[in-house]
Amino acid sequence: MVRSALLAVLALVIGSRPIRGDDAAQTPIATDRPAVADSSLVVPPGSLVVENGFASSFSHGQQSTDGSESLLRFGILSKTEVRFTAPDYFSTPAASGFGDLAVGLKQQLGPTLGGFDVSLIVSLSLPTGARAISSHGYDPFAQLPWSRSLSPNWTAAGMLSVYWPTESGRHNTTGESTFLIDRQLTKRWDAFVEYAGDFPERGTPRHLAHFGTAFKVTPNQQLDMHGGVGLSAAAVDHFIAAGYSFRWQALHR
């Protein structure tokens, strides 16, 4: 399945058209955070977007933290970006250490008929983390983020995903669905409310209510704050988080 998805993405990449890197300055930064659903848009060619954040979660009376949640996205064609997820540092009551890194590719498929923006993301997590944190497996995942403008100030969005995390030495196929409504409060400031659900092949579903806001300090910088509340016994009780993202025009055409 993963091989077929990669071949499909490569076919789309061949049909993509390079554009001027300087055009990136004309559009504001579009990040994959702070929502669970990723952006349905890719990074402009020649641009590097670096997204970072920290989170603190609480479950069954115990606190866990993680950071810096760094994701690096680099635009290589008009509708294609490469992605690198740096190892995140986790501190939990049971163990602490760095998690696994991941590499991936994002291909923008939209805009489509009906006004939808859609992208396909394929990634692979590599077992590079600490012994107590790493999954100890090569874990592929595929994501399909989408969005549609409802009016000048309202947007509906979401993401359908399939993950194959390694648990107890074997992959546990997990589906995920998200849906959010975003409100543009000012030209630079927006807020959203989101539902996210995970549905593992082995285990109990996890449901989450998620709320957040983002403020674009400049067209190339963004601050965000968000939090969530678990809606099922298997989900985290609640969490709070904040982040900072920036875009740098690395190459000019």
C-alpha positions as CSV (number, residue, x, y, z in Angstrom):
1,M,0.0,0.0,0.0
2,V,2.8,2.4,0.9
3,R,4.7,1.6,-2.3
4,S,1.6,2.3,-4.4
5,A,1.1,5.6,-2.6
6,L,4.7,6.6,-3.2
7,L,4.5,5.8,-6.9
8,A,1.3,7.9,-7.2
9,V,3.0,10.9,-5.5
10,L,6.0,10.6,-7.9
11,A,3.7,10.7,-10.8
12,L,2.2,13.9,-9.5
13,V,5.6,15.4,-8.8
14,I,6.6,14.9,-12.4
15,G,3.5,16.9,-13.5
16,S,4.3,19.8,-11.1
17,R,5.6,23.1,-12.4
18,P,8.3,25.2,-10.6
19,I,7.3,28.8,-9.8
20,R,9.4,31.8,-8.7
21,G,10.6,31.4,-5.1
22,D,10.1,35.2,-4.7
23,D,6.4,34.7,-5.0
24,A,6.4,33.2,-1.5
25,A,6.7,36.7,0.0
26,Q,3.3,37.5,-1.4
27,T,1.5,34.9,0.7
28,P,1.4,34.5,4.5
29,I,2.9,31.5,6.1
30,A,0.7,28.4,6.2
31,T,1.7,25.9,8.9
32,D,0.7,22.4,9.8
33,R,0.2,23.5,13.4
34,P,-1.5,24.0,15.8
35,A,-4.5,21.9,14.7
36,V,-4.3,18.1,14.5
37,A,-5.2,18.4,10.9
38,D,-2.3,19.5,8.7
39,S,-2.6,22.3,6.2
40,S,-3.9,21.4,2.8
41,L,-1.3,23.6,1.2
42,V,2.4,23.1,0.5
43,V,5.4,25.3,1.2
44,P,6.3,27.6,-1.8
45,P,9.3,26.4,-3.8
46,G,12.6,27.4,-2.3
47,S,11.0,28.2,1.1
48,L,11.9,26.5,4.4
49,V,9.2,26.5,7.1
50,V,10.3,25.5,10.6
51,E,7.5,24.7,13.1
52,N,8.2,24.3,16.8
53,G,6.2,23.8,20.0
54,F,6.0,22.5,23.5
55,A,3.1,20.6,25.1
56,S,2.1,19.6,28.6
57,S,-0.5,16.9,29.1
58,F,-2.3,15.4,32.1
59,S,-3.7,12.0,32.4
60,H,-4.9,10.0,35.5
61,G,-3.2,12.6,37.7
62,Q,0.2,12.4,36.0
63,Q,1.9,15.1,33.9
64,S,3.9,14.6,30.8
65,T,5.8,17.1,28.6
66,D,7.3,17.1,25.2
67,G,9.2,19.5,22.9
68,S,10.3,20.9,20.6
69,E,7.9,19.2,18.2
70,S,10.0,20.5,15.3
71,L,8.8,19.9,11.7
72,L,10.9,21.2,8.8
73,R,9.2,21.6,5.4
74,F,11.0,22.6,2.2
75,G,9.2,23.4,-1.0
76,I,10.9,21.8,-4.1
77,L,8.1,22.3,-6.7
78,S,5.0,24.4,-7.0
79,K,2.9,21.7,-5.4
80,T,5.5,19.5,-3.7
81,E,7.4,19.7,-0.4
82,V,9.8,17.4,1.5
83,R,9.4,17.0,5.3
84,F,11.6,16.2,8.2
85,T,10.2,15.6,11.7
86,A,13.0,16.0,14.2
87,P,13.1,13.7,17.3
88,D,10.8,15.1,20.0
89,Y,12.0,14.9,23.6
90,F,9.4,13.3,25.9
91,S,9.4,13.5,29.7
92,T,6.9,11.1,31.4
93,P,6.6,9.6,34.8
94,A,7.7,6.3,33.3
95,A,10.6,7.4,31.1
96,S,12.3,10.2,29.3
97,G,14.2,10.6,26.1
98,F,14.1,11.4,22.4
99,G,11.5,9.8,20.1
100,D,11.9,8.7,16.5
101,L,12.5,10.9,13.5
102,A,10.4,10.8,10.4
103,V,10.8,11.8,6.8
104,G,8.1,12.4,4.2
105,L,6.7,14.0,1.1
106,K,3.7,16.2,0.7
107,Q,1.9,16.6,-2.7
108,Q,-0.9,19.2,-3.2
109,L,-3.7,17.8,-5.2
110,G,-6.1,20.8,-5.2
111,P,-7.7,23.1,-5.7
112,T,-10.4,20.8,-7.0
113,L,-13.8,21.2,-8.5
114,G,-16.1,22.5,-5.7
115,G,-13.4,24.7,-4.1
116,F,-11.6,22.0,-2.0
117,D,-7.8,22.2,-1.3
118,V,-6.4,18.7,-0.8
119,S,-3.0,17.3,-0.2
120,L,-1.5,13.8,0.2
121,I,1.3,13.2,2.7
122,V,3.3,10.0,2.9
123,S,5.9,9.5,5.6
124,L,8.1,7.0,7.3
125,S,9.1,7.0,11.0
126,L,12.6,5.6,11.7
127,P,13.6,3.8,15.0
128,T,16.2,6.4,16.1
129,G,14.8,7.2,19.5
130,A,15.7,6.3,23.1
131,R,15.1,2.7,24.0
132,A,12.2,3.5,26.4
133,I,10.6,5.9,23.9
134,S,11.2,4.5,20.4
135,S,8.7,2.2,18.7
136,H,11.7,0.1,17.5
137,G,10.1,-0.3,14.1
138,Y,9.8,1.4,10.7
139,D,6.4,2.9,10.8
140,P,4.8,4.3,7.6
141,F,1.8,6.6,7.6
142,A,-0.4,8.4,5.1
143,Q,-2.5,11.6,5.6
144,L,-5.0,13.4,3.4
145,P,-5.6,16.9,4.7
146,W,-8.4,19.0,3.1
147,S,-10.0,22.4,3.5
148,R,-12.8,24.5,1.9
149,S,-13.6,28.1,2.4
150,L,-17.2,28.7,3.5
151,S,-17.0,32.5,3.4
152,P,-14.3,35.2,3.6
153,N,-14.0,34.5,7.4
154,W,-15.0,30.9,7.9
155,T,-13.2,27.7,6.7
156,A,-14.0,24.0,7.2
157,A,-11.1,21.5,7.2
158,G,-10.0,18.1,8.3
159,M,-7.8,15.2,7.7
160,L,-8.1,11.4,7.1
161,S,-5.1,9.4,8.1
162,V,-3.8,5.8,8.5
163,Y,-0.8,5.0,10.7
164,W,1.0,1.7,11.2
165,P,2.8,2.2,14.6
166,T,4.8,-0.6,16.0
167,E,3.4,-1.9,19.3
168,S,4.7,-5.0,21.1
169,G,6.8,-5.8,18.0
170,R,4.0,-5.6,15.3
171,H,2.2,-2.9,13.5
172,N,-1.2,-1.8,14.9
173,T,-3.1,-0.2,12.0
174,T,-4.8,3.0,13.3
175,G,-7.2,5.2,11.4
176,E,-7.6,8.8,12.4
177,S,-10.3,11.4,11.4
178,T,-10.4,15.1,12.2
179,F,-12.8,17.9,11.5
180,L,-12.5,21.6,12.3
181,I,-14.1,24.9,11.8
182,D,-11.8,27.9,11.6
183,R,-12.8,31.6,12.1
184,Q,-10.6,34.4,10.8
185,L,-10.9,37.0,13.6
186,T,-8.6,39.6,12.0
187,K,-6.3,39.6,9.0
188,R,-3.5,38.1,11.1
189,W,-5.5,36.2,13.8
190,D,-7.7,33.1,13.6
191,A,-9.1,30.5,16.0
192,F,-10.5,27.0,15.6
193,V,-12.4,24.2,17.2
194,E,-11.6,20.7,16.2
195,Y,-12.7,17.0,16.8
196,A,-10.0,14.3,16.4
197,G,-10.6,10.6,16.8
198,D,-8.1,7.7,16.7
199,F,-9.4,4.2,15.9
200,P,-6.7,1.5,16.5
201,E,-7.1,-2.1,15.2
202,R,-6.0,-3.3,18.7
203,G,-7.1,-1.1,21.5
204,T,-9.8,1.4,22.5
205,P,-10.7,4.5,20.4
206,R,-9.5,7.9,21.5
207,H,-11.7,11.0,21.1
208,L,-10.5,14.5,21.6
209,A,-12.0,18.0,21.6
210,H,-9.4,20.5,20.5
211,F,-9.3,24.4,20.6
212,G,-6.6,26.8,19.4
213,T,-5.6,30.1,18.0
214,A,-2.8,31.4,15.8
215,F,-1.4,34.9,15.3
216,K,0.8,35.9,12.3
217,V,3.3,38.3,13.8
218,T,4.6,38.9,10.2
219,P,3.8,37.2,6.9
220,N,6.7,34.8,7.7
221,Q,6.2,34.3,11.5
222,Q,3.4,32.7,13.5
223,L,2.7,32.2,17.2
224,D,0.1,29.7,18.4
225,M,-1.6,28.4,21.5
226,H,-3.9,25.5,21.8
227,G,-5.4,22.9,24.2
228,G,-7.6,19.9,24.3
229,V,-9.9,17.7,26.4
230,G,-10.2,14.0,26.2
231,L,-13.7,12.7,25.4
232,S,-13.0,9.0,26.1
233,A,-11.3,6.9,28.7
234,A,-8.4,6.1,26.5
235,A,-7.6,9.7,25.6
236,V,-5.5,12.1,27.5
237,D,-7.5,14.0,30.3
238,H,-6.4,17.4,29.0
239,F,-3.4,19.3,27.5
240,I,-2.1,22.7,26.8
241,A,0.6,23.8,24.3
242,A,2.2,26.7,22.5
243,G,4.4,27.1,19.4
244,Y,6.4,29.3,17.1
245,S,6.9,28.9,13.4
246,F,8.8,30.8,10.8
247,R,9.5,30.8,7.1
248,W,12.8,31.5,5.3
249,Q,13.3,32.0,1.6
250,A,16.3,29.7,1.2
251,L,16.5,29.8,-2.6
252,H,15.5,32.4,-5.2
253,R,14.7,31.7,-8.8
